[in-house]
Amino acid sequence: MQGSKKRFEGANELNLDSYQARMEVSPAELALQRIRDPQPNDQIVIKFTLKNDSDKGSTLYFPTAQRCEAVIRDADGKTVYTWSEDYDFAQEAGYSYLNAGEHLNYQLTIPYQALRGKIPVGQSTITASLVNYPQLRAEMPILIQP
């Protein structure tokens, strides 16, 4: 049994360089005044896409039901918001198989209310990544207007 597990792991070695991560963030500019006094539907929408650019499929392993993470950092690099802190995830491991040339798509939302009192005026950065594969990430600047 141990031999077949090692053979499986070797056959499924991931070449992380063959994956391409992209992210779209809407809106790219926020007004601090709007964050301080948000409307119920005010939110940041993050679309995170991972593409397998290799010529073979591979299996991605996830230790829980969470697949994607988003973090907002201020201009000094200090974490001001972590998306997963607002959610509970089933503690069950899972897998996603990604064929050659296929995409995984995730959409995360961050309510403005969750940022109230946490994010300063100026340049911040949003990073989205695949859980258990932090190297598979995309970053985008976001501007917080006064």
BELCORUR-V272177 format. One record per residue. N is the residue number from 0. SS is DSSP state (2 for helix, 1 for strand, 0 for the rest). PHI is phi in whole degrees, -180 to 180 (999 if undefined). Layout:
BEGIN
n:ss:phi
N:SS:PHI
N:SS:PHI
END
This chain:
BEGIN
n:ss:phi
0:0:999
1:2:-62
2:2:-64
3:2:-71
4:2:-64
5:2:-64
6:2:-64
7:2:-62
8:2:-62
9:2:-67
10:2:-70
11:0:-107
12:0:-59
13:0:-89
14:0:-97
15:2:-62
16:2:-69
17:2:-87
18:1:-105
19:1:-122
20:1:-105
21:1:-133
22:1:-147
23:1:-121
24:1:-125
25:1:-137
26:0:-81
27:0:-87
28:1:-128
29:1:-125
30:1:-100
31:2:-58
32:2:-59
33:2:-69
34:2:-69
35:2:-67
36:0:-132
37:0:-76
38:0:-87
39:0:-55
40:0:-99
41:0:-70
42:1:-159
43:1:-95
44:1:-110
45:1:-114
46:1:-110
47:1:-113
48:1:-125
49:1:-120
50:1:-115
51:1:-89
52:0:-89
53:0:-81
54:0:-97
55:0:-142
56:0:-77
57:1:-153
58:1:-107
59:1:-102
60:1:-104
61:1:-128
62:0:-72
63:0:-137
64:0:-74
65:0:-72
66:0:-114
67:1:-134
68:1:-136
69:1:-133
70:1:-134
71:1:-111
72:1:-122
73:0:-78
74:0:-61
75:0:-88
76:0:88
77:0:-78
78:1:-69
79:1:-109
80:1:-158
81:1:-124
82:2:-55
83:2:-67
84:2:-67
85:2:-92
86:0:-135
87:0:-108
88:0:-120
89:0:-58
90:0:-88
91:0:-112
92:0:-67
93:1:-153
94:1:-134
95:1:-131
96:1:-97
97:1:-123
98:0:-67
99:0:-57
100:0:81
101:0:-86
102:1:-117
103:1:-109
104:1:-121
105:1:-132
106:1:-127
107:1:-117
108:1:-124
109:1:-124
110:1:-66
111:2:-54
112:2:-58
113:2:-68
114:2:-96
115:0:-57
116:0:79
117:0:-111
118:0:-109
119:0:-89
120:0:-65
121:1:117
122:1:-81
123:1:-129
124:1:-131
125:1:-106
126:1:-120
127:1:-116
128:1:-146
129:1:-87
130:0:-61
131:0:77
132:1:-137
133:1:-62
134:1:-70
135:1:-90
136:1:-144
137:1:-137
138:1:-127
139:1:-145
140:1:-77
141:1:-139
142:1:-103
143:1:-104
144:1:-81
145:0:-64
END
